[in-house]
Amino acid sequence: MLLELKVKEFGIIEEIDWNPCPGLNVITGETGAGKSLVIDAIEALLASRMGEDVIRHGADKAQVEGVFALPEDNSIPQLKEILEQSGLELDDGVLVLSCLLQRNGRSVYRINRNPVTRGILGQLGVLMVDIHGQSDHLSLLNRDYQLMFLDAYAHVSQLREQFSTMATELNKAEEELGKLDAQEKELARQEEFLKFQVEEIAKADLKDGEEEELVREQTILSSSEKLKESCYEAYRAIYSEESPVTAASALERLNDAVVAMKKLAEIDDSMGEQVKCLEQMVSGLQDLARDLRSYGDRLEYDPARMENIQLRLDLIRNLKRKYGRNVPEILEYAGRAQMELEQISHSSERRTELSRKVDSLREDMARLAEELSNNRSEAAKKLEKDVARELHDLNMSGVQFKTSVRQEADQNGLAFLDGQRFGFNRSGIDTVEFMVSTNPGEPIRPLAKIASTGEMSRFMLALKSAFSGADSIPVLIFDEVDIGVGARGGEIIGKKLWALSHVKQVICVTHLAQIAAYADAHFKITKVLSGNRALSKMERLEGDYMTREISIMLSGPQPTDKAFSNAKELVQKAKEWKRSSA
């Protein structure tokens, strides 16, 4: 509900601080006093459409602030979603909306003191307050809201949410499937190329370290004669029977050293370790000589092997040019290519899986959409009867109300058992529109085509009364609901408004005493002169002050005692009716 409204420098309003009450709030006053300006200020706050022309003459800016207490039962889930998406939080269930309109600058909008865009403020406003009268801030003129209201009335909101979830899932699946279809040819080419690469590397049967080993072997083979010559030369130097007598071999000289060392050890046994060391050197040198001889004997140039090595190295170099700087990188590339091949294979499986999922979702959605549509059609018939009854009570029996629930054929839509296909969105297959004929003989037209007059306000009152249990908007405002209505009609409207205020906070601007008598809180707007300026003031009336205001509404600015008595009787009658109807 609206807890407080602060208005500054708006039209002829210098400053108003208004605290409406729960239930039915009535605003009265002379024509031109500024009653509708209060409603305009609320609309400026919620719809954010007012220009700088509403700023009071002589002022640079106008300010409107509304403090709202939100329902504790989370009956407006969209509001919570908008706040979360905007990074905003509630302050103990209270929402403070403010709008600063500047004559020579940008307007500033805030929610709980945080700057927001005009759009976000407007999204919240349409969820919290419905204004009916001269304003165009009417939720029930919007076909999307008409569908939402009908679903709430039919108690199918849960079914609709289920369908919406499935529609989102279907959209994602079809998008992914479309991408896979678009990529199908490219994936086929990619698969063929990757297979070639993987097979080419696999056929080479590369081994880590193979290239280095081949290069080493190639170097040895190409230098085999030189190596053989060096090997034999070293062998002869160590141990060779062919050495000249004057040039003793290294082994012979070491043996001579061993003989000499043994003579030393016979005299000084401390030299025994050195003798053993020298003997080990002799033995090692003999082994080395034999190894050199064996290595030299094995060395032989092999042209066939040399050619094989060269071919193998050429193959590795070619693969390096394509796939990596060395054998490990080539093998790593082959591993990645194999993984890509597996992913392409999985994409084919994924495509099959998605196709089955899309078919299954469409079947389930068709059944759910049919159930939704049937429930809506049944609810529409009941709603028409309820609205007709409300219109009758409001002396508007000549007004016809119909709820159009229709579907559009679409070859890409959901398929039904009878072979028909209907287009759909997240809400189902139905387009819902409220249709009205305001006078006998006139064609029935969309509700949005009705002129925004008192007749429209009364029609909206009938709709809101019929929707009272299904409509989640907590604050209703009716401006000029009494245009063209007499005393008897006013009493009926007063009763309807008061009954509606049991489930909503209702604010009504009226000229009829019969409506004002049913108020739970009565507020009067007066225009006063301050210097050469006209200003609007607002005050709450209670007791005799309220009764006097109603008497003025009955008989004029100078009410007689009889008029006062009639007003008192009118208020008492309303109290008794309210007491009996509570």
C-alpha positions in Angstrom: 0.0 0.0 0.0 1.0 3.6 -0.4 2.1 4.8 3.0 3.2 8.4 2.2 3.2 10.7 -0.8 5.4 13.9 -0.8 4.8 16.4 -3.6 6.8 19.7 -4.0 6.5 22.5 -6.6 4.1 20.4 -8.8 1.5 22.4 -10.7 -0.2 24.6 -8.2 0.9 22.3 -5.3 3.7 24.0 -3.3 4.1 21.2 -0.9 1.9 18.3 0.2 2.8 15.5 2.6 0.0 12.9 2.4 -0.5 9.7 4.4 -3.3 7.7 2.8 -4.8 4.9 4.9 -5.6 1.3 4.2 -9.1 0.8 2.7 -11.0 3.4 0.7 -9.4 6.8 0.5 -11.6 9.6 -0.9 -10.3 12.9 -2.2 -12.8 15.8 -2.7 -12.7 19.5 -3.4 -13.8 22.2 -5.7 -13.2 21.9 -9.5 -9.7 23.3 -10.2 -8.5 22.9 -6.6 -5.9 20.4 -7.7 -7.5 17.0 -6.9 -6.4 15.5 -10.2 -2.9 17.0 -9.6 -2.4 14.5 -6.8 -3.1 11.7 -9.2 -0.9 13.3 -11.8 1.9 13.5 -9.3 1.6 9.8 -8.6 1.6 9.1 -12.3 4.7 11.3 -12.8 6.4 9.2 -10.1 5.3 5.8 -11.5 5.0 6.3 -15.2 7.8 8.8 -15.4 6.3 10.6 -18.4 5.7 14.1 -17.2 7.6 16.9 -18.7 8.9 20.2 -17.2 5.5 21.8 -17.8 4.3 20.3 -14.5 6.9 22.2 -12.6 5.3 25.1 -10.6 5.7 28.5 -12.1 8.8 30.2 -10.7 10.4 27.0 -9.5 13.3 25.2 -11.1 12.3 21.7 -10.1 9.5 19.5 -8.9 9.8 16.5 -6.6 7.5 13.5 -6.0 8.3 10.7 -3.5 6.2 7.7 -2.6 6.7 5.3 0.2 5.2 1.9 -0.3 4.8 -1.1 2.0 4.9 -4.3 0.0 2.8 -7.4 0.6 4.5 -9.9 2.9 3.2 -12.9 0.9 5.4 -12.2 -2.1 2.2 -11.9 -4.3 4.1 -9.7 -6.8 7.1 -12.0 -7.8 7.9 -9.9 -10.9 8.7 -7.0 -8.6 11.2 -9.0 -6.7 12.8 -10.1 -10.0 13.1 -6.5 -11.2 14.7 -5.4 -7.9 17.2 -8.4 -8.0 18.1 -7.8 -11.6 18.8 -4.1 -10.8 20.9 -4.9 -7.8 18.4 -3.3 -5.4 17.1 -4.5 -2.0 14.0 -3.9 0.0 14.4 -2.0 3.3 12.2 -4.0 5.7 9.5 -4.5 3.1 9.4 -0.8 2.3 10.1 0.7 -1.2 10.8 4.4 -1.5 10.4 5.7 -5.1 11.3 9.3 -6.0 11.3 11.4 -9.1 13.1 14.8 -9.4 11.8 16.8 -12.5 14.2 19.6 -13.4 13.4 22.5 -15.7 16.9 22.9 -17.1 18.4 19.5 -16.6 18.0 15.8 -16.6 15.3 14.3 -14.3 16.6 12.0 -11.6 14.8 8.8 -10.5 15.6 6.8 -7.4 14.6 3.6 -5.7 15.5 3.3 -2.0 17.8 6.3 -2.5 19.7 4.5 -5.4 19.7 6.1 -8.8 17.8 4.1 -11.5 16.6 4.5 -15.0 13.1 5.8 -15.8 12.3 2.5 -17.4 13.0 0.5 -14.2 10.8 2.9 -12.2 8.1 2.5 -14.8 8.3 -1.3 -14.6 7.8 -1.2 -10.8 5.1 1.4 -11.0 2.8 -0.7 -13.3 3.1 -3.6 -10.8 2.1 -1.6 -7.8 -0.5 1.0 -8.8 -3.3 1.0 -11.3 -4.7 4.4 -12.2 -8.1 4.6 -13.9 -9.5 7.8 -15.3 -8.0 10.4 -17.5 -4.6 8.8 -17.2 -3.3 6.3 -19.7 -1.5 4.4 -17.0 -3.9 1.5 -17.2 -2.6 -2.1 -16.9 -5.8 -3.6 -18.1 -5.4 -1.8 -21.5 -2.3 -3.9 -22.1 -3.0 -7.2 -23.8 -0.1 -8.9 -22.0 -1.6 -7.9 -18.7 -5.1 -9.0 -19.8 -3.6 -12.4 -20.4 -1.9 -12.3 -17.0 -5.1 -11.3 -15.3 -7.2 -14.0 -17.0 -4.6 -16.6 -16.0 -4.8 -15.5 -12.4 -8.5 -15.5 -12.6 -8.5 -19.0 -14.1 -5.9 -20.2 -11.5 -3.5 -21.4 -14.2 -0.5 -19.3 -13.4 1.4 -22.4 -12.3 0.6 -24.2 -15.6 1.7 -21.0 -17.5 5.0 -20.9 -15.6 5.5 -24.6 -16.4 4.9 -23.9 -20.1 7.2 -20.9 -20.0 10.0 -23.0 -18.5 9.5 -25.6 -21.2 9.4 -22.9 -23.9 12.8 -21.5 -22.7 14.3 -25.0 -22.7 12.9 -25.6 -26.3 14.3 -22.3 -27.5 17.8 -23.2 -26.2 17.6 -26.7 -27.7 16.5 -25.4 -31.1 19.2 -22.7 -31.1 21.9 -25.3 -30.4 20.4 -27.7 -33.0 20.3 -24.8 -35.6 24.0 -24.1 -34.9 24.9 -27.8 -35.4 22.9 -27.9 -38.6 24.7 -24.8 -39.9 28.1 -26.3 -39.0 27.3 -29.7 -40.4 29.2 -29.3 -43.8 32.1 -27.5 -42.1 32.3 -30.2 -39.5 32.3 -32.9 -42.2 35.3 -31.2 -44.0 37.1 -30.7 -40.7 36.5 -34.4 -39.7 38.0 -35.6 -43.0 41.1 -33.3 -42.7 41.7 -34.3 -39.0 41.4 -38.0 -39.9 44.1 -37.5 -42.6 46.4 -35.7 -40.1 45.9 -38.3 -37.4 46.5 -41.2 -39.9 49.6 -39.5 -41.3 51.2 -39.1 -37.9 50.2 -42.6 -36.7 51.6 -44.2 -39.9 55.0 -42.5 -39.2 55.1 -44.4 -35.8 57.3 -41.8 -34.3 59.2 -42.4 -31.0 60.3 -39.7 -28.6 64.1 -39.2 -29.0 64.1 -41.0 -32.3 65.3 -38.0 -34.3 68.3 -37.4 -32.1 69.3 -41.1 -32.3 69.0 -41.1 -36.1 71.2 -38.0 -36.4 73.8 -39.6 -34.2 73.8 -42.8 -36.2 74.0 -40.8 -39.4 77.0 -38.9 -38.2 78.8 -42.2 -37.2 78.0 -43.9 -40.5 79.2 -41.0 -42.5 82.5 -40.9 -40.5 83.0 -44.6 -40.2 86.4 -44.8 -42.0 87.8 -41.9 -40.0 86.5 -43.4 -36.7 88.0 -46.8 -37.6 91.4 -45.2 -38.3 91.3 -43.3 -35.0 90.3 -46.4 -33.1 93.2 -48.5 -34.4 95.6 -45.7 -33.8 94.5 -45.5 -30.2 94.7 -49.3 -29.8 98.2 -49.5 -31.1 99.3 -46.7 -28.7 97.9 -48.7 -25.8 98.7 -52.2 -26.8 100.0 -53.3 -30.1 102.4 -56.1 -31.1 103.3 -54.2 -34.2 104.8 -51.2 -32.4 108.4 -50.5 -33.2 111.0 -51.7 -30.6 112.1 -48.2 -29.9 108.5 -47.0 -29.3 107.1 -48.9 -26.3 103.3 -49.1 -26.0 101.6 -47.5 -23.0 100.7 -50.9 -21.6 104.3 -52.0 -21.8 105.5 -48.9 -19.9 102.8 -49.4 -17.3 103.9 -53.0 -16.8 107.5 -51.7 -16.3 106.1 -49.3 -13.7 104.3 -52.1 -11.9 107.6 -54.1 -11.6 109.4 -51.1 -10.2 106.6 -50.4 -7.7 106.7 -53.9 -6.5 110.4 -53.6 -5.7 109.5 -50.5 -3.7 106.8 -52.3 -1.8 109.1 -55.2 -0.9 111.2 -52.7 1.0 108.4 -50.3 2.2 105.1 -52.2 2.6 103.3 -48.8 2.9 103.4 -48.6 -0.9 101.2 -51.7 -1.3 98.1 -49.7 -2.1 99.8 -47.8 -4.8 101.0 -51.1 -6.4 97.4 -52.3 -6.4 96.2 -49.1 -8.0 98.8 -49.3 -10.7 97.9 -53.0 -11.4 94.2 -51.9 -11.7 95.2 -49.3 -14.2 97.0 -51.9 -16.2 94.0 -54.2 -16.2 91.6 -51.3 -17.2 93.9 -50.3 -20.0 93.9 -53.8 -21.3 90.1 -53.8 -21.2 90.0 -50.5 -23.0 92.3 -51.8 -25.7 90.1 -54.8 -26.3 87.0 -52.5 -26.5 88.7 -50.3 -29.0 89.7 -53.2 -31.1 86.1 -54.6 -31.0 84.6 -51.2 -31.8 86.9 -50.7 -34.7 86.2 -54.2 -36.1 82.4 -53.4 -36.1 82.7 -50.1 -37.9 81.7 -50.5 -41.5 79.9 -48.0 -43.9 76.4 -49.3 -44.8 75.0 -47.3 -47.8 71.5 -49.0 -47.5 71.3 -48.1 -43.8 72.5 -44.6 -44.6 69.7 -44.2 -47.1 67.1 -45.4 -44.7 68.2 -43.0 -42.1 68.1 -40.1 -44.5 64.5 -41.1 -45.6 63.4 -41.3 -42.0 64.9 -37.9 -41.1 63.2 -36.4 -44.2 59.8 -37.8 -43.1 60.3 -36.3 -39.6 61.3 -32.9 -41.0 58.2 -32.9 -43.2 56.0 -33.7 -40.2 57.8 -31.0 -38.1 57.0 -28.4 -40.8 53.3 -29.3 -40.5 52.7 -30.1 -36.9 55.4 -29.0 -34.5 59.0 -28.1 -33.8 60.0 -31.6 -32.6 58.7 -35.1 -32.3 57.0 -34.5 -28.9 55.1 -31.6 -30.3 54.0 -33.6 -33.3 52.7 -36.4 -31.1 50.9 -33.8 -28.9 49.3 -32.3 -32.0 48.1 -35.8 -33.0 46.5 -36.2 -29.5 44.6 -32.9 -29.9 43.4 -33.8 -33.3 42.2 -37.1 -32.0 40.2 -35.3 -29.3 38.7 -33.0 -31.9 37.6 -36.0 -33.9 35.9 -37.5 -30.9 34.1 -34.2 -30.3 32.9 -34.1 -33.9 31.7 -37.6 -33.4 29.9 -36.6 -30.2 28.3 -33.6 -32.0 26.6 -36.1 -34.3 25.3 -37.9 -31.2 24.4 -34.6 -29.6 22.4 -33.6 -32.7 20.4 -36.8 -32.5 19.9 -36.3 -28.8 18.7 -32.6 -29.4 16.3 -33.7 -32.2 14.7 -36.1 -29.8 14.5 -33.6 -27.1 12.9 -30.9 -29.3 10.3 -33.4 -30.5 9.5 -34.5 -27.0 9.3 -30.9 -25.7 7.0 -29.9 -28.5 4.7 -32.9 -27.8 4.6 -32.0 -24.1 4.1 -28.3 -24.8 1.2 -29.0 -27.2 -0.6 -31.0 -24.5 0.1 -28.3 -21.9 -0.9 -25.5 -24.3 -4.2 -27.2 -25.0 -4.9 -27.6 -21.3 -4.1 -23.9 -20.8 -6.2 -22.8 -23.7 -9.2 -24.8 -22.5 -8.9 -23.5 -19.0 -8.7 -19.9 -20.3 -11.7 -20.4 -22.5 -13.8 -21.7 -19.6 -12.5 -18.9 -17.3 -13.3 -16.3 -20.0 -17.0 -17.4 -20.0 -17.2 -17.2 -16.3 -15.4 -13.8 -16.3 -17.9 -12.4 -18.8 -20.8 -13.4 -16.5 -19.1 -11.9 -13.4 -18.3 -8.6 -15.3 -21.9 -8.5 -16.6 -23.2 -8.8 -13.1 -20.9 -6.0 -11.9 -21.9 -3.8 -14.9 -25.5 -4.4 -14.0 -24.9 -3.2 -10.5 -23.3 -0.1 -11.9 -26.3 0.7 -14.1 -24.2 -0.2 -17.2 -26.3 -3.1 -18.4 -26.0 -1.8 -22.0 -22.3 -2.4 -22.0 -21.2 -5.8 -23.4 -18.0 -7.4 -22.4 -16.3 -10.3 -24.2 -13.0 -12.0 -23.7 -11.4 -13.0 -27.0 -9.2 -16.1 -26.7 -7.8 -16.9 -30.1 -4.9 -18.8 -31.8 -2.9 -18.1 -34.9 -2.1 -20.9 -37.4 1.6 -21.3 -37.9 3.3 -24.1 -39.8 6.3 -23.9 -37.5 4.1 -23.9 -34.4 3.0 -26.7 -32.0 1.3 -29.6 -33.6 -2.0 -30.9 -32.2 -3.9 -34.1 -32.6 -6.3 -32.7 -35.1 -3.4 -31.8 -37.4 -3.5 -28.1 -36.7 -0.4 -26.1 -35.9 -0.5 -22.9 -33.8 2.1 -20.3 -33.1 3.2 -19.9 -29.5 5.3 -17.8 -27.1 6.3 -18.2 -23.5 2.6 -17.8 -22.4 1.1 -20.5 -24.7 -0.7 -20.5 -27.9 -3.4 -18.0 -27.0 -3.8 -14.3 -27.7 -6.2 -12.8 -25.1 -8.0 -9.5 -25.6 -10.8 -7.9 -23.6 -13.5 -6.6 -26.0 -16.2 -4.1 -25.2 -19.3 -2.5 -26.7 -20.4 0.5 -24.7 -23.7 1.1 -26.4 -26.4 -1.1 -27.9 -25.9 -1.5 -31.6 -22.3 -0.6 -31.5 -19.7 -3.1 -32.7 -17.6 -4.8 -30.0 -14.1 -3.4 -29.9 -10.8 -3.8 -28.0 -11.0 -2.3 -24.5 -8.1 0.0 -25.3 -10.3 1.7 -27.9 -12.7 3.1 -25.3 -12.3 6.8 -24.5 -10.6 7.6 -21.2 -13.7 9.0 -19.4 -15.8 8.4 -16.4 -17.5 5.6 -18.3 -14.1 4.0 -18.7 -13.4 4.3 -14.9 -16.7 2.7 -14.1 -16.0 -0.1 -16.5 -12.6 -0.6 -14.9 -14.3 -0.7 -11.5 -16.5 -3.5 -12.8 -13.5 -5.4 -14.1 -11.4 -4.8 -11.0 -14.3 -6.0 -8.8 -14.6 -9.2 -10.9 -10.8 -9.6 -10.7 -10.5 -8.6 -7.1 -9.3 -12.1 -6.0 -6.9 -12.6 -8.9 -5.3 -9.1 -9.4 -2.0 -8.7 -7.6 -1.7 -4.9 -8.0 -2.1 -3.6 -4.4 -3.1 0.1 -5.1 -6.1 1.2 -7.2 -6.8 4.8 -8.1 -10.1 6.0 -9.7 -10.3 9.5 -11.1 -13.6 10.9 -12.4 -15.4 7.6 -11.7 -18.6 9.5 -11.1 -18.9 11.5 -14.3 -22.5 11.3 -15.5 -23.6 9.3 -12.5 -26.6 10.3 -10.3 -27.1 9.8 -6.6 -28.3 6.3 -6.8 -25.5 5.3 -9.1 -23.0 7.0 -6.8 -24.2 4.9 -3.9 -23.6 1.7 -5.8 -20.2 2.9 -6.9 -19.4 3.8 -3.3 -20.3 0.3 -2.2 -18.3 -1.3 -4.9 -15.2 0.8 -4.1 -15.5 0.0 -0.4 -15.9 -3.7 -1.1 -12.9 -3.6 -3.4 -10.9 -1.9 -0.7 -11.0 -5.0 1.4 -8.4 -6.6 -0.8 -6.8 -3.4 -2.2 -5.9 0.1 -1.1 -8.3 2.2 -3.1 -7.9 5.9 -3.8 -10.9 7.8 -5.4 -11.3 11.3 -6.6 -15.0 12.1 -6.6 -17.6 14.9 -6.7 -20.4 12.7 -5.4 -21.4 12.7 -1.7 -22.8 9.2 -2.1 -19.3 7.9 -2.9 -17.5 10.0 -0.2 -19.9 8.7 2.5 -18.3 5.2 2.1 -14.7 6.5 2.7 -12.5 5.0 5.4 -10.4 8.2 5.1 -11.6 11.5 3.6 -9.2 14.1 2.3 -10.0 17.5 1.0 -8.1 19.6 -1.5 -8.5 23.3 -1.3 -7.1 26.2 -3.4 -5.9 29.1 -1.4 -4.2 32.4 -2.3 -0.8 33.2 -1.0 0.1 36.7 -2.1 -0.7 36.7 -5.8 -0.2 32.9 -6.1 -2.8 30.1 -6.0 -1.7 27.1 -4.0 -3.3 23.7 -3.3 -3.6 22.4 0.2 -4.6 19.0 1.4 -6.1 18.0 4.8 -7.8 15.0 6.3 -11.5 15.5 7.4 -13.0 13.6 10.3 -16.3 13.9 12.3 -18.4 17.0 11.7 -15.7 18.4 9.3 -16.2 15.4 7.1 -20.0 15.6 7.4 -19.9 19.3 6.5 -17.8 18.6 3.4 -20.3 16.0 2.3 -23.2 18.5 2.9 -21.4 21.0 0.7 -21.1 18.3 -2.0 -24.9 17.8 -1.6 -26.1 21.4 -1.7 -23.3 23.8 -2.5 -20.8 26.1 -0.7 -23.3 27.4 1.9 -25.0 24.2 3.2 -28.2 24.5 5.2 -28.9 22.7 8.4 -31.1 20.3 6.4 -28.2 19.6 4.1 -26.0 18.9 7.0 -28.6 16.6 8.4 -28.9 14.8 5.1 -25.1 14.4 5.0 -25.1 13.0 8.5 -27.8 10.6 7.5 -25.9 9.6 4.4 -22.7 8.9 6.4 -24.7 6.9 9.0 -26.4 4.8 6.4 -23.0 4.0 4.8 -21.6 3.1 8.2 -24.5 0.7 8.9 -24.1 -0.9 5.4 -20.4 -1.3 5.9 -20.9 -2.8 9.3 -23.4 -5.3 8.0 -21.2 -6.2 5.0 -18.0 -6.6 6.8 
